[in-house]
Structure formats: C-alpha cells, structure tokens
Amino acid sequence: MTGGTPQRLPGTDGLRLTSWPWAAGTGSPEIQNRIVNLETGESIEVSLPDGVRSMRCHPEWCAGAQGQRGIVQRVDGSRPKTLPQELRPRGLLGDRYAIFGVLDEPMKRGVPLSIVYDFESGVIAKLGERPFAAGDGTVGYGYSTSPSGEPGRECRTPRSTSF
C-alpha cells in the first residue's frame, strides 16, 4: 500500500472496527458502550440495561446477554427484547442480524446449533440441529471482504451449517 506511514486516529483508543466506517468501544472486554464513525468523528453512547453481561453493537442495533438470556435493543436502549430461551451471544452478522449459541444443560439431541435473530422483523431462525448429544456439531463464522469492491465492507458467512 502507498500513502505513507499508518497513524492512529485521535480518540480511537479502545475501539474495534465493526463495519467501515464504524468502530465500537469497549467499556470492558465483553461490553461495547460506544459507537464511533471514523470518517465524521460522530460518537454515540450505547444505553446499557442494568445487569448486562455482554453487548455487541452496530450503529443502530445491539445484541448481548442479561443473566442467561439473550437480549437485543437499539443503541439508544429503545425496542428492548429478551429472547425466549437461554442464549449466548456470539456476534453480529452485518447490521441486521445477530447470532446466538443455545445454552442447553444437559445437552440434548435436536437443539439448534445456533440461532440467528433479525433485528428488523424480530424473526428467529435456527441454524442446524445437534444430531447427537454432548456438543456434536458447531456453527462458526468469519470475516471476508465484500465482493462488491466496497473497501472495508464486512461480510460474515456461516460455516458448517445445515438447513
């Protein structure tokens, strides 16, 4: 790459890039409490509910855990929803979806490997199904660049899934 030596942008300590130009700040290793537009400098404080254990956010939506329950909400704290079963937040899929692992003790056959929550519609979809007991099967995701050629755009793709 050309253009000189990379330099840290002022005010970006503790931020992690989520989807260009947005980065999220962490109040702790598990809780994102601030969203920053790296192009404009706009900073949005995340309204965190009491007792939150984890929270991951994009510019409009957040997903996390409060106790053993999965929760979703807008960054400003509006439209909060507690999800219907014990879920462990795993991450965000773009700015519209969240992926959760299903907590299940004891682990049983037929439980979804993960679920995807659609922030806009409120629809929950299962990804795969545990074929046997004791943790068989997994759903993973990773990052790749967008085929559209837009720099910095992220795309997460589920792996090892069955529908």
Phi and psi in radians as a Rosetta constraint file:
Dihedral C 1 N 2 CA 2 C 2 CIRCULARHARMONIC -1.971 0.35
Dihedral N 2 CA 2 C 2 N 3 CIRCULARHARMONIC 3.016 0.35
Dihedral C 2 N 3 CA 3 C 3 CIRCULARHARMONIC 2.035 0.35
Dihedral N 3 CA 3 C 3 N 4 CIRCULARHARMONIC 0.020 0.35
Dihedral C 3 N 4 CA 4 C 4 CIRCULARHARMONIC 1.872 0.35
Dihedral N 4 CA 4 C 4 N 5 CIRCULARHARMONIC -3.048 0.35
Dihedral C 4 N 5 CA 5 C 5 CIRCULARHARMONIC -1.368 0.35
Dihedral N 5 CA 5 C 5 N 6 CIRCULARHARMONIC 2.289 0.35
Dihedral C 5 N 6 CA 6 C 6 CIRCULARHARMONIC -1.063 0.35
Dihedral N 6 CA 6 C 6 N 7 CIRCULARHARMONIC 2.484 0.35
Dihedral C 6 N 7 CA 7 C 7 CIRCULARHARMONIC -2.311 0.35
Dihedral N 7 CA 7 C 7 N 8 CIRCULARHARMONIC 2.508 0.35
Dihedral C 7 N 8 CA 8 C 8 CIRCULARHARMONIC -1.191 0.35
Dihedral N 8 CA 8 C 8 N 9 CIRCULARHARMONIC 2.372 0.35
Dihedral C 8 N 9 CA 9 C 9 CIRCULARHARMONIC -1.277 0.35
Dihedral N 9 CA 9 C 9 N 10 CIRCULARHARMONIC 2.420 0.35
Dihedral C 9 N 10 CA 10 C 10 CIRCULARHARMONIC -1.037 0.35
Dihedral N 10 CA 10 C 10 N 11 CIRCULARHARMONIC 2.453 0.35
Dihedral C 10 N 11 CA 11 C 11 CIRCULARHARMONIC 1.345 0.35
Dihedral N 11 CA 11 C 11 N 12 CIRCULARHARMONIC 0.282 0.35
Dihedral C 11 N 12 CA 12 C 12 CIRCULARHARMONIC -1.862 0.35
Dihedral N 12 CA 12 C 12 N 13 CIRCULARHARMONIC 0.087 0.35
Dihedral C 12 N 13 CA 13 C 13 CIRCULARHARMONIC -1.009 0.35
Dihedral N 13 CA 13 C 13 N 14 CIRCULARHARMONIC 2.334 0.35
Dihedral C 13 N 14 CA 14 C 14 CIRCULARHARMONIC 1.438 0.35
Dihedral N 14 CA 14 C 14 N 15 CIRCULARHARMONIC 0.063 0.35
Dihedral C 14 N 15 CA 15 C 15 CIRCULARHARMONIC -1.700 0.35
Dihedral N 15 CA 15 C 15 N 16 CIRCULARHARMONIC 2.623 0.35
Dihedral C 15 N 16 CA 16 C 16 CIRCULARHARMONIC -2.220 0.35
Dihedral N 16 CA 16 C 16 N 17 CIRCULARHARMONIC 2.314 0.35
Dihedral C 16 N 17 CA 17 C 17 CIRCULARHARMONIC -1.091 0.35
Dihedral N 17 CA 17 C 17 N 18 CIRCULARHARMONIC 2.258 0.35
Dihedral C 17 N 18 CA 18 C 18 CIRCULARHARMONIC -1.852 0.35
Dihedral N 18 CA 18 C 18 N 19 CIRCULARHARMONIC -0.881 0.35
Dihedral C 18 N 19 CA 19 C 19 CIRCULARHARMONIC -2.822 0.35
Dihedral N 19 CA 19 C 19 N 20 CIRCULARHARMONIC 2.044 0.35
Dihedral C 19 N 20 CA 20 C 20 CIRCULARHARMONIC -0.873 0.35
Dihedral N 20 CA 20 C 20 N 21 CIRCULARHARMONIC 2.270 0.35
Dihedral C 20 N 21 CA 21 C 21 CIRCULARHARMONIC -1.727 0.35
Dihedral N 21 CA 21 C 21 N 22 CIRCULARHARMONIC 0.349 0.35
Dihedral C 21 N 22 CA 22 C 22 CIRCULARHARMONIC -1.628 0.35
Dihedral N 22 CA 22 C 22 N 23 CIRCULARHARMONIC 2.437 0.35
Dihedral C 22 N 23 CA 23 C 23 CIRCULARHARMONIC -2.286 0.35
Dihedral N 23 CA 23 C 23 N 24 CIRCULARHARMONIC 2.650 0.35
Dihedral C 23 N 24 CA 24 C 24 CIRCULARHARMONIC -2.034 0.35
Dihedral N 24 CA 24 C 24 N 25 CIRCULARHARMONIC 2.435 0.35
Dihedral C 24 N 25 CA 25 C 25 CIRCULARHARMONIC -1.708 0.35
Dihedral N 25 CA 25 C 25 N 26 CIRCULARHARMONIC 2.591 0.35
Dihedral C 25 N 26 CA 26 C 26 CIRCULARHARMONIC -1.943 0.35
Dihedral N 26 CA 26 C 26 N 27 CIRCULARHARMONIC 2.217 0.35
Dihedral C 26 N 27 CA 27 C 27 CIRCULARHARMONIC -1.381 0.35
Dihedral N 27 CA 27 C 27 N 28 CIRCULARHARMONIC -0.401 0.35
Dihedral C 27 N 28 CA 28 C 28 CIRCULARHARMONIC -2.696 0.35
Dihedral N 28 CA 28 C 28 N 29 CIRCULARHARMONIC 3.036 0.35
Dihedral C 28 N 29 CA 29 C 29 CIRCULARHARMONIC -1.012 0.35
Dihedral N 29 CA 29 C 29 N 30 CIRCULARHARMONIC -0.433 0.35
Dihedral C 29 N 30 CA 30 C 30 CIRCULARHARMONIC -1.877 0.35
Dihedral N 30 CA 30 C 30 N 31 CIRCULARHARMONIC -0.161 0.35
Dihedral C 30 N 31 CA 31 C 31 CIRCULARHARMONIC -2.132 0.35
Dihedral N 31 CA 31 C 31 N 32 CIRCULARHARMONIC 2.075 0.35
Dihedral C 31 N 32 CA 32 C 32 CIRCULARHARMONIC -1.586 0.35
Dihedral N 32 CA 32 C 32 N 33 CIRCULARHARMONIC 2.131 0.35
Dihedral C 32 N 33 CA 33 C 33 CIRCULARHARMONIC -2.035 0.35
Dihedral N 33 CA 33 C 33 N 34 CIRCULARHARMONIC 0.074 0.35
Dihedral C 33 N 34 CA 34 C 34 CIRCULARHARMONIC -2.686 0.35
Dihedral N 34 CA 34 C 34 N 35 CIRCULARHARMONIC 2.407 0.35
Dihedral C 34 N 35 CA 35 C 35 CIRCULARHARMONIC -2.036 0.35
Dihedral N 35 CA 35 C 35 N 36 CIRCULARHARMONIC 2.310 0.35
Dihedral C 35 N 36 CA 36 C 36 CIRCULARHARMONIC -2.240 0.35
Dihedral N 36 CA 36 C 36 N 37 CIRCULARHARMONIC 2.321 0.35
Dihedral C 36 N 37 CA 37 C 37 CIRCULARHARMONIC -1.513 0.35
Dihedral N 37 CA 37 C 37 N 38 CIRCULARHARMONIC 1.967 0.35
Dihedral C 37 N 38 CA 38 C 38 CIRCULARHARMONIC -1.256 0.35
Dihedral N 38 CA 38 C 38 N 39 CIRCULARHARMONIC -0.313 0.35
Dihedral C 38 N 39 CA 39 C 39 CIRCULARHARMONIC -1.438 0.35
Dihedral N 39 CA 39 C 39 N 40 CIRCULARHARMONIC -0.722 0.35
Dihedral C 39 N 40 CA 40 C 40 CIRCULARHARMONIC -1.772 0.35
Dihedral N 40 CA 40 C 40 N 41 CIRCULARHARMONIC -0.347 0.35
Dihedral C 40 N 41 CA 41 C 41 CIRCULARHARMONIC 1.500 0.35
Dihedral N 41 CA 41 C 41 N 42 CIRCULARHARMONIC -0.051 0.35
Dihedral C 41 N 42 CA 42 C 42 CIRCULARHARMONIC -0.999 0.35
Dihedral N 42 CA 42 C 42 N 43 CIRCULARHARMONIC 2.319 0.35
Dihedral C 42 N 43 CA 43 C 43 CIRCULARHARMONIC -2.168 0.35
Dihedral N 43 CA 43 C 43 N 44 CIRCULARHARMONIC 2.269 0.35
Dihedral C 43 N 44 CA 44 C 44 CIRCULARHARMONIC -2.072 0.35
Dihedral N 44 CA 44 C 44 N 45 CIRCULARHARMONIC 2.145 0.35
Dihedral C 44 N 45 CA 45 C 45 CIRCULARHARMONIC -1.397 0.35
Dihedral N 45 CA 45 C 45 N 46 CIRCULARHARMONIC 2.353 0.35
Dihedral C 45 N 46 CA 46 C 46 CIRCULARHARMONIC -1.488 0.35
Dihedral N 46 CA 46 C 46 N 47 CIRCULARHARMONIC 2.260 0.35
Dihedral C 46 N 47 CA 47 C 47 CIRCULARHARMONIC -1.447 0.35
Dihedral N 47 CA 47 C 47 N 48 CIRCULARHARMONIC 1.894 0.35
Dihedral C 47 N 48 CA 48 C 48 CIRCULARHARMONIC -1.673 0.35
Dihedral N 48 CA 48 C 48 N 49 CIRCULARHARMONIC 2.317 0.35
Dihedral C 48 N 49 CA 49 C 49 CIRCULARHARMONIC -1.275 0.35
Dihedral N 49 CA 49 C 49 N 50 CIRCULARHARMONIC 2.752 0.35
Dihedral C 49 N 50 CA 50 C 50 CIRCULARHARMONIC -1.064 0.35
Dihedral N 50 CA 50 C 50 N 51 CIRCULARHARMONIC 2.460 0.35
Dihedral C 50 N 51 CA 51 C 51 CIRCULARHARMONIC 1.345 0.35
Dihedral N 51 CA 51 C 51 N 52 CIRCULARHARMONIC 0.220 0.35
Dihedral C 51 N 52 CA 52 C 52 CIRCULARHARMONIC -1.192 0.35
Dihedral N 52 CA 52 C 52 N 53 CIRCULARHARMONIC 2.337 0.35
Dihedral C 52 N 53 CA 53 C 53 CIRCULARHARMONIC -1.687 0.35
Dihedral N 53 CA 53 C 53 N 54 CIRCULARHARMONIC -0.545 0.35
Dihedral C 53 N 54 CA 54 C 54 CIRCULARHARMONIC -2.685 0.35
Dihedral N 54 CA 54 C 54 N 55 CIRCULARHARMONIC 2.692 0.35
Dihedral C 54 N 55 CA 55 C 55 CIRCULARHARMONIC -2.770 0.35
Dihedral N 55 CA 55 C 55 N 56 CIRCULARHARMONIC 2.242 0.35
Dihedral C 55 N 56 CA 56 C 56 CIRCULARHARMONIC -2.116 0.35
Dihedral N 56 CA 56 C 56 N 57 CIRCULARHARMONIC 2.365 0.35
Dihedral C 56 N 57 CA 57 C 57 CIRCULARHARMONIC -2.339 0.35
Dihedral N 57 CA 57 C 57 N 58 CIRCULARHARMONIC 2.613 0.35
Dihedral C 57 N 58 CA 58 C 58 CIRCULARHARMONIC -1.988 0.35
Dihedral N 58 CA 58 C 58 N 59 CIRCULARHARMONIC 3.130 0.35
Dihedral C 58 N 59 CA 59 C 59 CIRCULARHARMONIC -0.988 0.35
Dihedral N 59 CA 59 C 59 N 60 CIRCULARHARMONIC -0.472 0.35
Dihedral C 59 N 60 CA 60 C 60 CIRCULARHARMONIC -1.969 0.35
Dihedral N 60 CA 60 C 60 N 61 CIRCULARHARMONIC -0.620 0.35
Dihedral C 60 N 61 CA 61 C 61 CIRCULARHARMONIC -2.168 0.35
Dihedral N 61 CA 61 C 61 N 62 CIRCULARHARMONIC 2.705 0.35
Dihedral C 61 N 62 CA 62 C 62 CIRCULARHARMONIC -2.315 0.35
Dihedral N 62 CA 62 C 62 N 63 CIRCULARHARMONIC 2.630 0.35
Dihedral C 62 N 63 CA 63 C 63 CIRCULARHARMONIC -2.381 0.35
Dihedral N 63 CA 63 C 63 N 64 CIRCULARHARMONIC 2.477 0.35
Dihedral C 63 N 64 CA 64 C 64 CIRCULARHARMONIC -2.919 0.35
Dihedral N 64 CA 64 C 64 N 65 CIRCULARHARMONIC -2.658 0.35
Dihedral C 64 N 65 CA 65 C 65 CIRCULARHARMONIC -2.425 0.35
Dihedral N 65 CA 65 C 65 N 66 CIRCULARHARMONIC 2.476 0.35
Dihedral C 65 N 66 CA 66 C 66 CIRCULARHARMONIC -2.271 0.35
Dihedral N 66 CA 66 C 66 N 67 CIRCULARHARMONIC 1.904 0.35
Dihedral C 66 N 67 CA 67 C 67 CIRCULARHARMONIC 1.170 0.35
Dihedral N 67 CA 67 C 67 N 68 CIRCULARHARMONIC -2.313 0.35
Dihedral C 67 N 68 CA 68 C 68 CIRCULARHARMONIC -1.673 0.35
Dihedral N 68 CA 68 C 68 N 69 CIRCULARHARMONIC 0.002 0.35
Dihedral C 68 N 69 CA 69 C 69 CIRCULARHARMONIC -1.668 0.35
Dihedral N 69 CA 69 C 69 N 70 CIRCULARHARMONIC 2.447 0.35
Dihedral C 69 N 70 CA 70 C 70 CIRCULARHARMONIC -1.280 0.35
Dihedral N 70 CA 70 C 70 N 71 CIRCULARHARMONIC 2.476 0.35
Dihedral C 70 N 71 CA 71 C 71 CIRCULARHARMONIC -2.317 0.35
Dihedral N 71 CA 71 C 71 N 72 CIRCULARHARMONIC 2.655 0.35
Dihedral C 71 N 72 CA 72 C 72 CIRCULARHARMONIC -2.372 0.35
Dihedral N 72 CA 72 C 72 N 73 CIRCULARHARMONIC 2.672 0.35
Dihedral C 72 N 73 CA 73 C 73 CIRCULARHARMONIC -2.913 0.35
Dihedral N 73 CA 73 C 73 N 74 CIRCULARHARMONIC 2.876 0.35
Dihedral C 73 N 74 CA 74 C 74 CIRCULARHARMONIC -1.299 0.35
Dihedral N 74 CA 74 C 74 N 75 CIRCULARHARMONIC 2.796 0.35
Dihedral C 74 N 75 CA 75 C 75 CIRCULARHARMONIC -0.984 0.35
Dihedral N 75 CA 75 C 75 N 76 CIRCULARHARMONIC -0.620 0.35
Dihedral C 75 N 76 CA 76 C 76 CIRCULARHARMONIC -1.396 0.35
Dihedral N 76 CA 76 C 76 N 77 CIRCULARHARMONIC 0.051 0.35
Dihedral C 76 N 77 CA 77 C 77 CIRCULARHARMONIC 1.612 0.35
Dihedral N 77 CA 77 C 77 N 78 CIRCULARHARMONIC -0.110 0.35
Dihedral C 77 N 78 CA 78 C 78 CIRCULARHARMONIC -1.368 0.35
Dihedral N 78 CA 78 C 78 N 79 CIRCULARHARMONIC 2.892 0.35
Dihedral C 78 N 79 CA 79 C 79 CIRCULARHARMONIC 0.923 0.35
Dihedral N 79 CA 79 C 79 N 80 CIRCULARHARMONIC 0.774 0.35
Dihedral C 79 N 80 CA 80 C 80 CIRCULARHARMONIC -1.214 0.35
Dihedral N 80 CA 80 C 80 N 81 CIRCULARHARMONIC 2.556 0.35
Dihedral C 80 N 81 CA 81 C 81 CIRCULARHARMONIC -2.557 0.35
Dihedral N 81 CA 81 C 81 N 82 CIRCULARHARMONIC 2.306 0.35
Dihedral C 81 N 82 CA 82 C 82 CIRCULARHARMONIC -1.668 0.35
Dihedral N 82 CA 82 C 82 N 83 CIRCULARHARMONIC 2.225 0.35
Dihedral C 82 N 83 CA 83 C 83 CIRCULARHARMONIC -1.347 0.35
Dihedral N 83 CA 83 C 83 N 84 CIRCULARHARMONIC 2.728 0.35
Dihedral C 83 N 84 CA 84 C 84 CIRCULARHARMONIC -1.316 0.35
Dihedral N 84 CA 84 C 84 N 85 CIRCULARHARMONIC -0.072 0.35
Dihedral C 84 N 85 CA 85 C 85 CIRCULARHARMONIC -2.541 0.35
Dihedral N 85 CA 85 C 85 N 86 CIRCULARHARMONIC 3.041 0.35
Dihedral C 85 N 86 CA 86 C 86 CIRCULARHARMONIC -1.268 0.35
Dihedral N 86 CA 86 C 86 N 87 CIRCULARHARMONIC 2.053 0.35
Dihedral C 86 N 87 CA 87 C 87 CIRCULARHARMONIC -2.310 0.35
Dihedral N 87 CA 87 C 87 N 88 CIRCULARHARMONIC 2.599 0.35
Dihedral C 87 N 88 CA 88 C 88 CIRCULARHARMONIC -1.967 0.35
Dihedral N 88 CA 88 C 88 N 89 CIRCULARHARMONIC 2.057 0.35
Dihedral C 88 N 89 CA 89 C 89 CIRCULARHARMONIC -1.097 0.35
Dihedral N 89 CA 89 C 89 N 90 CIRCULARHARMONIC 2.367 0.35
Dihedral C 89 N 90 CA 90 C 90 CIRCULARHARMONIC -1.993 0.35
Dihedral N 90 CA 90 C 90 N 91 CIRCULARHARMONIC -0.447 0.35
Dihedral C 90 N 91 CA 91 C 91 CIRCULARHARMONIC 2.767 0.35
Dihedral N 91 CA 91 C 91 N 92 CIRCULARHARMONIC 3.137 0.35
Dihedral C 91 N 92 CA 92 C 92 CIRCULARHARMONIC -1.855 0.35
Dihedral N 92 CA 92 C 92 N 93 CIRCULARHARMONIC 2.507 0.35
Dihedral C 92 N 93 CA 93 C 93 CIRCULARHARMONIC -1.962 0.35
Dihedral N 93 CA 93 C 93 N 94 CIRCULARHARMONIC 1.657 0.35
Dihedral C 93 N 94 CA 94 C 94 CIRCULARHARMONIC 1.179 0.35
Dihedral N 94 CA 94 C 94 N 95 CIRCULARHARMONIC -2.671 0.35
Dihedral C 94 N 95 CA 95 C 95 CIRCULARHARMONIC -1.870 0.35
Dihedral N 95 CA 95 C 95 N 96 CIRCULARHARMONIC 0.245 0.35
Dihedral C 95 N 96 CA 96 C 96 CIRCULARHARMONIC -2.128 0.35
Dihedral N 96 CA 96 C 96 N 97 CIRCULARHARMONIC -0.357 0.35
Dihedral C 96 N 97 CA 97 C 97 CIRCULARHARMONIC -2.227 0.35
Dihedral N 97 CA 97 C 97 N 98 CIRCULARHARMONIC 2.680 0.35
Dihedral C 97 N 98 CA 98 C 98 CIRCULARHARMONIC -2.224 0.35
Dihedral N 98 CA 98 C 98 N 99 CIRCULARHARMONIC 2.597 0.35
Dihedral C 98 N 99 CA 99 C 99 CIRCULARHARMONIC -2.008 0.35
Dihedral N 99 CA 99 C 99 N 100 CIRCULARHARMONIC 2.384 0.35
Dihedral C 99 N 100 CA 100 C 100 CIRCULARHARMONIC -2.230 0.35
Dihedral N 100 CA 100 C 100 N 101 CIRCULARHARMONIC 2.497 0.35
Dihedral C 100 N 101 CA 101 C 101 CIRCULARHARMONIC -1.523 0.35
Dihedral N 101 CA 101 C 101 N 102 CIRCULARHARMONIC 2.603 0.35
Dihedral C 101 N 102 CA 102 C 102 CIRCULARHARMONIC -1.643 0.35
Dihedral N 102 CA 102 C 102 N 103 CIRCULARHARMONIC 2.146 0.35
Dihedral C 102 N 103 CA 103 C 103 CIRCULARHARMONIC -1.435 0.35
Dihedral N 103 CA 103 C 103 N 104 CIRCULARHARMONIC 2.300 0.35
Dihedral C 103 N 104 CA 104 C 104 CIRCULARHARMONIC -2.639 0.35
Dihedral N 104 CA 104 C 104 N 105 CIRCULARHARMONIC 1.835 0.35
Dihedral C 104 N 105 CA 105 C 105 CIRCULARHARMONIC -2.114 0.35
Dihedral N 105 CA 105 C 105 N 106 CIRCULARHARMONIC 2.174 0.35
Dihedral C 105 N 106 CA 106 C 106 CIRCULARHARMONIC -1.263 0.35
Dihedral N 106 CA 106 C 106 N 107 CIRCULARHARMONIC 2.725 0.35
Dihedral C 106 N 107 CA 107 C 107 CIRCULARHARMONIC -1.152 0.35
Dihedral N 107 CA 107 C 107 N 108 CIRCULARHARMONIC 2.258 0.35
Dihedral C 107 N 108 CA 108 C 108 CIRCULARHARMONIC -2.119 0.35
Dihedral N 108 CA 108 C 108 N 109 CIRCULARHARMONIC 2.710 0.35
Dihedral C 108 N 109 CA 109 C 109 CIRCULARHARMONIC -1.164 0.35
Dihedral N 109 CA 109 C 109 N 110 CIRCULARHARMONIC 2.550 0.35
Dihedral C 109 N 110 CA 110 C 110 CIRCULARHARMONIC 1.565 0.35
Dihedral N 110 CA 110 C 110 N 111 CIRCULARHARMONIC -0.117 0.35
Dihedral C 110 N 111 CA 111 C 111 CIRCULARHARMONIC -1.343 0.35
Dihedral N 111 CA 111 C 111 N 112 CIRCULARHARMONIC 2.447 0.35
Dihedral C 111 N 112 CA 112 C 112 CIRCULARHARMONIC -1.012 0.35
Dihedral N 112 CA 112 C 112 N 113 CIRCULARHARMONIC 2.517 0.35
Dihedral C 112 N 113 CA 113 C 113 CIRCULARHARMONIC -1.179 0.35
Dihedral N 113 CA 113 C 113 N 114 CIRCULARHARMONIC -0.684 0.35
Dihedral C 113 N 114 CA 114 C 114 CIRCULARHARMONIC -2.720 0.35
Dihedral N 114 CA 114 C 114 N 115 CIRCULARHARMONIC 2.948 0.35
Dihedral C 114 N 115 CA 115 C 115 CIRCULARHARMONIC -2.242 0.35
Dihedral N 115 CA 115 C 115 N 116 CIRCULARHARMONIC 2.675 0.35
Dihedral C 115 N 116 CA 116 C 116 CIRCULARHARMONIC -1.993 0.35
Dihedral N 116 CA 116 C 116 N 117 CIRCULARHARMONIC 2.313 0.35
Dihedral C 116 N 117 CA 117 C 117 CIRCULARHARMONIC -1.921 0.35
Dihedral N 117 CA 117 C 117 N 118 CIRCULARHARMONIC 2.273 0.35
Dihedral C 117 N 118 CA 118 C 118 CIRCULARHARMONIC -1.653 0.35
Dihedral N 118 CA 118 C 118 N 119 CIRCULARHARMONIC 1.934 0.35
Dihedral C 118 N 119 CA 119 C 119 CIRCULARHARMONIC -1.019 0.35
Dihedral N 119 CA 119 C 119 N 120 CIRCULARHARMONIC -0.706 0.35
Dihedral C 119 N 120 CA 120 C 120 CIRCULARHARMONIC -1.229 0.35
Dihedral N 120 CA 120 C 120 N 121 CIRCULARHARMONIC -0.796 0.35
Dihedral C 120 N 121 CA 121 C 121 CIRCULARHARMONIC -1.688 0.35
Dihedral N 121 CA 121 C 121 N 122 CIRCULARHARMONIC -0.338 0.35
Dihedral C 121 N 122 CA 122 C 122 CIRCULARHARMONIC 1.393 0.35
Dihedral N 122 CA 122 C 122 N 123 CIRCULARHARMONIC 0.097 0.35
Dihedral C 122 N 123 CA 123 C 123 CIRCULARHARMONIC -1.336 0.35
Dihedral N 123 CA 123 C 123 N 124 CIRCULARHARMONIC 2.426 0.35
Dihedral C 123 N 124 CA 124 C 124 CIRCULARHARMONIC -1.969 0.35
Dihedral N 124 CA 124 C 124 N 125 CIRCULARHARMONIC 2.290 0.35
Dihedral C 124 N 125 CA 125 C 125 CIRCULARHARMONIC -2.171 0.35
Dihedral N 125 CA 125 C 125 N 126 CIRCULARHARMONIC 2.435 0.35
Dihedral C 125 N 126 CA 126 C 126 CIRCULARHARMONIC -1.522 0.35
Dihedral N 126 CA 126 C 126 N 127 CIRCULARHARMONIC 2.578 0.35
Dihedral C 126 N 127 CA 127 C 127 CIRCULARHARMONIC -1.959 0.35
Dihedral N 127 CA 127 C 127 N 128 CIRCULARHARMONIC 1.918 0.35
Dihedral C 127 N 128 CA 128 C 128 CIRCULARHARMONIC 1.191 0.35
Dihedral N 128 CA 128 C 128 N 129 CIRCULARHARMONIC -3.039 0.35
Dihedral C 128 N 129 CA 129 C 129 CIRCULARHARMONIC -2.700 0.35
Dihedral N 129 CA 129 C 129 N 130 CIRCULARHARMONIC 2.403 0.35
Dihedral C 129 N 130 CA 130 C 130 CIRCULARHARMONIC -1.137 0.35
Dihedral N 130 CA 130 C 130 N 131 CIRCULARHARMONIC 2.043 0.35
Dihedral C 130 N 131 CA 131 C 131 CIRCULARHARMONIC -1.278 0.35
Dihedral N 131 CA 131 C 131 N 132 CIRCULARHARMONIC -0.522 0.35
Dihedral C 131 N 132 CA 132 C 132 CIRCULARHARMONIC -2.422 0.35
Dihedral N 132 CA 132 C 132 N 133 CIRCULARHARMONIC -3.063 0.35
Dihedral C 132 N 133 CA 133 C 133 CIRCULARHARMONIC -1.512 0.35
Dihedral N 133 CA 133 C 133 N 134 CIRCULARHARMONIC 3.141 0.35
Dihedral C 133 N 134 CA 134 C 134 CIRCULARHARMONIC 1.017 0.35
Dihedral N 134 CA 134 C 134 N 135 CIRCULARHARMONIC 0.789 0.35
Dihedral C 134 N 135 CA 135 C 135 CIRCULARHARMONIC 1.464 0.35
Dihedral N 135 CA 135 C 135 N 136 CIRCULARHARMONIC 0.204 0.35
Dihedral C 135 N 136 CA 136 C 136 CIRCULARHARMONIC -1.080 0.35
Dihedral N 136 CA 136 C 136 N 137 CIRCULARHARMONIC 2.388 0.35
Dihedral C 136 N 137 CA 137 C 137 CIRCULARHARMONIC 1.509 0.35
Dihedral N 137 CA 137 C 137 N 138 CIRCULARHARMONIC 2.685 0.35
Dihedral C 137 N 138 CA 138 C 138 CIRCULARHARMONIC -2.739 0.35
Dihedral N 138 CA 138 C 138 N 139 CIRCULARHARMONIC 2.762 0.35
Dihedral C 138 N 139 CA 139 C 139 CIRCULARHARMONIC -2.159 0.35
Dihedral N 139 CA 139 C 139 N 140 CIRCULARHARMONIC 2.260 0.35
Dihedral C 139 N 140 CA 140 C 140 CIRCULARHARMONIC -2.206 0.35
Dihedral N 140 CA 140 C 140 N 141 CIRCULARHARMONIC 2.914 0.35
Dihedral C 140 N 141 CA 141 C 141 CIRCULARHARMONIC -2.605 0.35
Dihedral N 141 CA 141 C 141 N 142 CIRCULARHARMONIC 2.771 0.35
Dihedral C 141 N 142 CA 142 C 142 CIRCULARHARMONIC -2.571 0.35
Dihedral N 142 CA 142 C 142 N 143 CIRCULARHARMONIC -3.073 0.35
Dihedral C 142 N 143 CA 143 C 143 CIRCULARHARMONIC -1.837 0.35
Dihedral N 143 CA 143 C 143 N 144 CIRCULARHARMONIC 2.598 0.35
Dihedral C 143 N 144 CA 144 C 144 CIRCULARHARMONIC -2.609 0.35
Dihedral N 144 CA 144 C 144 N 145 CIRCULARHARMONIC 2.880 0.35
Dihedral C 144 N 145 CA 145 C 145 CIRCULARHARMONIC -1.436 0.35
Dihedral N 145 CA 145 C 145 N 146 CIRCULARHARMONIC 2.729 0.35
Dihedral C 145 N 146 CA 146 C 146 CIRCULARHARMONIC -1.281 0.35
Dihedral N 146 CA 146 C 146 N 147 CIRCULARHARMONIC 2.368 0.35
Dihedral C 146 N 147 CA 147 C 147 CIRCULARHARMONIC -1.210 0.35
Dihedral N 147 CA 147 C 147 N 148 CIRCULARHARMONIC -0.184 0.35
Dihedral C 147 N 148 CA 148 C 148 CIRCULARHARMONIC -1.291 0.35
Dihedral N 148 CA 148 C 148 N 149 CIRCULARHARMONIC -0.225 0.35
Dihedral C 148 N 149 CA 149 C 149 CIRCULARHARMONIC 1.499 0.35
Dihedral N 149 CA 149 C 149 N 150 CIRCULARHARMONIC 0.047 0.35
Dihedral C 149 N 150 CA 150 C 150 CIRCULARHARMONIC -1.291 0.35
Dihedral N 150 CA 150 C 150 N 151 CIRCULARHARMONIC 2.082 0.35
Dihedral C 150 N 151 CA 151 C 151 CIRCULARHARMONIC -1.114 0.35
Dihedral N 151 CA 151 C 151 N 152 CIRCULARHARMONIC 2.423 0.35
Dihedral C 151 N 152 CA 152 C 152 CIRCULARHARMONIC 1.364 0.35
Dihedral N 152 CA 152 C 152 N 153 CIRCULARHARMONIC -0.052 0.35
Dihedral C 152 N 153 CA 153 C 153 CIRCULARHARMONIC -1.306 0.35
Dihedral N 153 CA 153 C 153 N 154 CIRCULARHARMONIC 2.392 0.35
Dihedral C 153 N 154 CA 154 C 154 CIRCULARHARMONIC -1.862 0.35
Dihedral N 154 CA 154 C 154 N 155 CIRCULARHARMONIC 2.684 0.35
Dihedral C 154 N 155 CA 155 C 155 CIRCULARHARMONIC -2.496 0.35
Dihedral N 155 CA 155 C 155 N 156 CIRCULARHARMONIC 2.177 0.35
Dihedral C 155 N 156 CA 156 C 156 CIRCULARHARMONIC -1.887 0.35
Dihedral N 156 CA 156 C 156 N 157 CIRCULARHARMONIC 2.333 0.35
Dihedral C 156 N 157 CA 157 C 157 CIRCULARHARMONIC -2.128 0.35
Dihedral N 157 CA 157 C 157 N 158 CIRCULARHARMONIC 2.175 0.35
Dihedral C 157 N 158 CA 158 C 158 CIRCULARHARMONIC -1.092 0.35
Dihedral N 158 CA 158 C 158 N 159 CIRCULARHARMONIC 2.482 0.35
Dihedral C 158 N 159 CA 159 C 159 CIRCULARHARMONIC -2.067 0.35
Dihedral N 159 CA 159 C 159 N 160 CIRCULARHARMONIC 2.798 0.35
Dihedral C 159 N 160 CA 160 C 160 CIRCULARHARMONIC 0.913 0.35
Dihedral N 160 CA 160 C 160 N 161 CIRCULARHARMONIC 0.815 0.35
Dihedral C 160 N 161 CA 161 C 161 CIRCULARHARMONIC -1.977 0.35
Dihedral N 161 CA 161 C 161 N 162 CIRCULARHARMONIC 2.769 0.35
Dihedral C 161 N 162 CA 162 C 162 CIRCULARHARMONIC -2.355 0.35
Dihedral N 162 CA 162 C 162 N 163 CIRCULARHARMONIC 2.534 0.35
